[in-house]
Amino acid sequence: MLSRETVRLQMPTGKEPFHEWTFPDGTVWTCFYRNGSDYLLRFPDLADFEVSSNGHTVRCWPVPGISEYTVQHLYLNQVLPLVLGKQGKLVFHASAIEIGSAALVFMGISGRGKSTLAASFATNGFRFLTDDGLTVEEENSRYQVQPSHPSIRLWQDSQEALVADDVPIAPSVQHTSKARFLAGEDMAFCGEARPLQRLYCLGEGTASAVEFQPMGPSEALIELVRHSFLLDIEEPAMLARHFDRLARLVSEPVFYRLDYPRRYEDLALVQQAIIEHATEESEVA
């Protein structure tokens, strides 16, 4: 799907982006442009990705000096989820793990602990399905969580608290200090789809103990919209289809808010509470 072109400088496009992703400090991370019926995704000082109108073809022009690993990282974690969304799939900013034969999903904005939770389970005998870019597919009236690439990205503090020294690390990339740890014996990965059992929206970490609160359909819909990967937020037909699919998904009784103290020493208790909650609720249902 990805075609890597020759390097080139990022020249002015002569038009304003119709959408932007920014960091909390206001720094622009991604600019979205229309290029005829296609799209141009610009990661400033890193690379340009041209995406065809149907989402089936992606061409990349890296900026001079940008490594192949950086290009692949941008594609896997930023561009590919948008492309899959353009193709009609439900893709979210979320991580997922396997409990028993089902999937538990952790959704939230950057910094809420999605990757840390996934890694804490994966380094304690539970397999992870994805660190981010979570795809959910409807099959025979059930929702299946699909596996993504077998790696988890962590900041240094989470790395030091959770990951053994011998877990392999992918080559570094040029736009983040996060390390990407590869699945293996000490960080277990699930390469098969698993039915969605619970989706937890992560809170701010202000709770003094682990707290679960059920979410109604309207509340869950707002969160799913907020965390969807959407290439064109101004395409009416696509948005209508997307909302229709989300409306069906939120009819499932699987949505909860989850908050807990953000202390590494409490993670074992948090894991146990999540396992008990998912299991008990499932048994009651």
N, C-alpha and C positions, 0 to 999 in steps of 0.2 A: 504493500500500500504506500510506503514511503519511498520517494525517489530523492536522493541527495544530489543536488546540483553543485556547480562550482561555487567557490566563495565569492561574495560581492559585498560592497559597502551598502549600507541602508540609506538610499537616497530619498529625499522628500517625495511623498505620494501626490502632493497637490490637492489633497482632500482631507477633511476632518474624519476621524474614526467615528463610527456609529455607536461604539461601545468601548469601554476600557475596564481592565482590571487594575486595581491599585493596591499597594501595601498600606497598612494602617497609618504610616507616616505620610501618605499621599504620593509616594513614588509610583510612577506608572510601571506596571509589570507587563501588561499585554495590551496592544491596540488592535481593534477589530475594524477592518476596512472591507468594503465591497469592491471587487475587481471584475466589473461586468456582472455576470451571473455567478462568478466564483467569489472566494473570500481570501483576504490576505490577513494573516495573523502575524503581527510584528512584536517580537520580544526585543526591546531596545538594547543595542550593542551586543546581541547574541545571535539572532537568526530570524529570517522571514520564512513563514510557511504558507504556501498557496494551497487552498483546499477547494476541490471541485464542488460544483453546486449540489451534487448528489452525495458528497462525502466519501466517494469511493477512491479518490486519487489525492495524494498529498505530495507536494514538491517542496523541498527545503533548500534555501540559500543561506548557509552560515556566514557570519561576519568573519573576515580574516582573523586567524588566530584562535578560533573557537574549536574545541576538540570534538571528535566523533562521539565521545562519551556524553558530552554536554548536549549535543544534538539528539542523541537517543533518549536521554533523560527528559528533555523538553517534549519530545514526541510522545513518549510513553505516559508521562504524568500530566501533561497539559493538553496537547493537541489530540491525541487518540481518544480521550474521553469526549471531547467536543465533537469529533468526527462520528463516533458511535451514536451520540445524541442526535446528530444530523441525520443519521440513517434510521432514526425512529426508535432507538433503544432508550431505556430509562437508565441514566448514569448519574451518580451522585458523589459529592465530596463525602466519603465515608469509608471506614475500615470494617472488616468483618472477620470473624473467627468461627470455627466449627466446634459445636458442643453436641456430643453424641453424633447423630446423623443430620443435624440441622445447623442453620447459620444464625449467629447473633451479629447485629450491625450496630456500629457506633458512629453517630453522625454529629457534626458540629463544625463551627468555624475554626480556622487555624489557631492553634494554641490551646484548644480545649482538651487535648490528650487522646485523640483517636489513634494515632500511631503508637503512643506509649502503651495504651491498653492492649492493642493488638500484639505488640511485642511482649508484654508481660505474660499474656496467655501462651504465645508461641514458644517462649523460652521455659514454659512450665508444662509441656506435654500436650497442649491443645494446638491444633493446626490453624493457621490463618489463611484466608482466601484472598484478601487484598488489603493494602495499606491505604489506598485512596483510589478514586476512579471506579467506584463500585457499580457494577451493572446488574440490574434486576430484570429478569425475563418472566413473562407470564406463560405457564405451560399447564394445560389441562386444569384450569381454574386454580392453580397454585403458583406461587411466586418463587422463582429459583434465583439464588445469589450465585453469580458466575465468578470463577477465579480470575485474578489478574496476574501481572508479572510477579514472580516469587522473590520479592524483596521488600524491606521495610526501611523507611528513612527516619532517622532519629537525630535530635540535637545531642550535644556532648553529655549533658547531665543525665539524660535518659539512657544513653549508651553506657555510661559508667555504672549506672544503677542496675541495668538489666542484662547486658550482653556480655557473654564470656569472651575472653581475649582471642580465642581461636575461631570465632565466627567469621567467615570470609566477608570482606568488604569490597564493594565495587569500586572501580577507579573514581577519583574525585571529579566533580564537575565545577564549572567556573562561575556559577551564579548563586551558590548556597554553600554554607559550611556544614549542612547536614550530611551525615554519612549514610550510605545506603548499604544495608546488611543483607546478604544473600541467604536464602533459605537453605537449610541443610539439616544435619543431625541435631544441632543445638537450637535451631529455629525452624520449627516444623511448618510445612506448607501443604495445603489441601488443593490439589489440582482438578477437583471435580465440583460440579455445581451442587449446592445444598439448598434445601427449602428454607425460606425465610421463616424464622420462629419468633424473633423479637427484633425491633429496631429501637435503639435507645438514643435520644437526643441529649447530648452532654451539656450540663450546666456550667456555671462559671467557677465551680470549685469552692463556693462559699459555705457549703453544708458542713456541719460538724460531724455528721455520720453519713453512711450511705443512704440515699433517699430515692425512691421510685414513685413516680406519679403517672397514672394513665393519661393518655392524650386522646381527646375526641377527634373525629374526622376533620373538622375545620382547622383545628390547631395543627394536626399532623400535615394537612395539605400546605399550610403556610411554610412549615419547615422543609417539606420536600421541594417546594418551588424555590425556596431560598438557597438550597444546596444542590440544585440541578446543574449539570453541565449542559449549557445551551449555546450553540454557535451563533444563532441569529435570534436575538431577543425581540426583533421587530417583524418577524414573519408570521402573519396571522394564522395561516392554515396549519403550520407546524405547531404554533402555540396552542391552537384548539385541540389538536390531536394529543399534545403533551398533557394538557389539563384533563382531558377525558381519561387518559390512562392513569394519571395520578388519582383522579376521583375514584376509580375502581380499586386502586391499591389501598387508599386510606379507609376503605370499608372493612379491611382486615383488622382484627383486634390485636394488633402486634406492637402498637406504638406507646412508648413510655418516655418520660423525662427521667434522666439519671444525673444525680449530682453526688459528689463525694469529696472528702478532703484531698487536696493534691499533695500528698506526701508519699514518697516512694516506699517508706516503711509500712504504709497501710495498704499497699497494692494487693497483698495476699488476701487480706480481709475483703477488699473490694471485689476481687475475683470470686471468692466464695459466695459473697452476697449476690453477685450477678448470676452465678450458676444456680443457686437455690431459687432465686426469683424466677428465672426462665423455666426451670424444671417444675417448680410448684405451680406456676400459672398454667403451664402446659398440661399438667395432670388434672388441674381443676377443670380446664376447658374440655 
